[in-house]
Amino acid sequence: MTEDMVLQIGEDALLLIVYLAAPLLLSALFVGLMVGVLQAVTQIQEQTLSFIPKLMALVVALIVMGPWLLQLWITFTLDLFMQIPSLIG
């Protein structure tokens, strides 16, 4: 196993982490921004108000994007397992 192979696997793993985290983080960011704008307009300064909408957005994002995210994860893992013989010898 060469240094280039290790770097490529690490790069692929980091890219997978970004792909897995991005839909959830972006949905929470968008909902948090909308709740923040709503709080600014209505002058409601309740800190816990954004928790439930963010949680619901994360659940919806997981339901919608979950199969695609799981497929990415499975594909990466299977590719890594298939590379084991070439990585060892």
N, C-alpha and C positions, 0 to 999 in steps of 0.2 A: 504494500500500500504506500503510495507516494504522497508527498505533501500536497500536490495538486488535487488528488482524490479526496483527501481530508477537507481541504478548503472548499471543494465543490459540494460535498455533503453538508458541511456547515452552512454554506450559502443557501442551499436548497432548504435546509431546516429553518433558517431565519426567515426566508421568504414564505414558507408555509405558516410560520407563526404570525406573520403580518396578514396573510390571507385569512387565517382563522380568527384573528382579533378584530380586523377592520370592520366587518359588518356590525358587530356588537358595539364597538366603540363609537362608530359613526351614528348609529341609531340613538344611543344614549346622549351623544353630543347634540344631535338635532333636537331631541325632546327637551333636553336641559336648556337649550337656547330658547326654544319656544316658551317653556314655562318661565324662564327668566324675563322674556319680553312681556309675557302676560302679567307677571308680578310687578314689573316696572310700570306698566300701563295702569293697573288697578291699585298700585301702591300697597299691595299685600306683601309684607316682609316676613313670611313664615318660611323658615329654613327647611322644614320637613315636607313642604308641599310638593317638591319635585321628585321625591323618592318613589311614590307609587306610579306616576306616569313613566319614569325611567325604567322601573321594574317591568311594567307592562310592555314597554317598547322592546326590552331585551327578550321577553318571552315571545313576542310576535316575531322578532328577528330570528330567534332560534328555531321557531316553527317554520318560518319561510325559508331561511337559509341553511337550516340544519342538515338536510340531505346533501346539499352541495358541499358543505364544510366537512361532513363525514366522508364523502367520496374523495375529497382532496387528501384527507388524512390517511385513508386506507390505501390510496394510490401511492402516496409517498412511502408508506410502510412496506407495501409489497415490493416496490422498486428497490428499496433498501435491502430487503431480504433476498431479492434476486441477485443483487450485486455482491453478496457475501462471498461466493466462490472466487470472483475476480479480485476482491479486496484482500483475501487471504493469500492467494497464490499468485 
